[in-house]
């Protein structure tokens, strides 16, 4: 809302950059629902005085070029503005806010990372099964392969030839990635979207690209599962910083526990909520409770053995695709606890299953 032609040109340009189509007014809309229902309201500092009588609401921003005058802040208080922005300084931040409003951002996705306590622990298998199970339950689901040395998680899904973008296509992403554009660009497999690695060139993903992609995935809502590498570099640290919960898969062996403690120590420097998923068979004298105590972390559950899993993968059936199998039941129970914990504002997962 503004009559300042130059300011309007700037705001229209920012809306175009954010992929949003604005509704322009010079005064309060005749239909008051437009003020109340718009996801975001940008008021030029020239128009603040014309907002008298407008209902108070969230998402109002007072925008102008000169914010040093005390009158600007007084007008912001009068209209209930949450922010006072000066252009061009605030342009990048404002583009992000407009784009978020255009995407209809609600509750961010519950984001779970899976890390192997040692090589071959089964982290990729669990990450894939969690994603497949969430998608089958009707959740909007994205599976992100954060381990460049893992061989490509799309192979586990039987989708290595599926059309869509891979990590090399996002290697130079900076700033904001649109959530809807990301979702549409990725291969669709078994009811979920998956971002995996290419088969040819080795590509280093900068932390800025990891941040941009994961932030876009989280804005879509639903569930995001990230398969993480055991080595915590800058990109892995950026991924860990965006997780709600991390699961460390630890086989029931002394050497595996020792290796997993080092992995958890590094990951725990970034991620506050880290839990253990144990996997048998166990060495003599060990069980899931012993492993969790040795790790010094809460126990999220015991990963069940699923006979015929390798044969199913050879047929192109991903882990967790058999809805009645022990792995799928484990994952379903995990999501029941995790999503209930998110909604209640409490612990994300409960005790062992």
Secondary structure, 3 states (H helix, E strand, C coil): CCCCHHHHHHHHHHHHHHCCCCCCCCCCCCCHHHHHHCCCEEEECCCHHHHCCCCCCCCEEEEECCCCCHHHHHHHHHHCCCEEEECCCCHHHHHHHHHHHHCCCCCCCEEEEEEECCCCCCHHHHHHHHHHHHHHCCCCEEEEEECCCCCCHHHHCCCCCCCCCCHHHHCCCCCCCCHHHHHHHCEEECCEEEECCCCCCCCCCCHHHHHHHHHHHHHCCCEEEEEECCCCCHHHHHHHHCCCEEEEEEECCHHHHHHHHHHHHHHHCCCCCEEEEEECCCCCCCCHHHHHHHHCCEEEEEECCCCCHHHHHHCCCCCCCCCCCHHHHHHHHHHHHHHHHHHHCCCCCCCCC
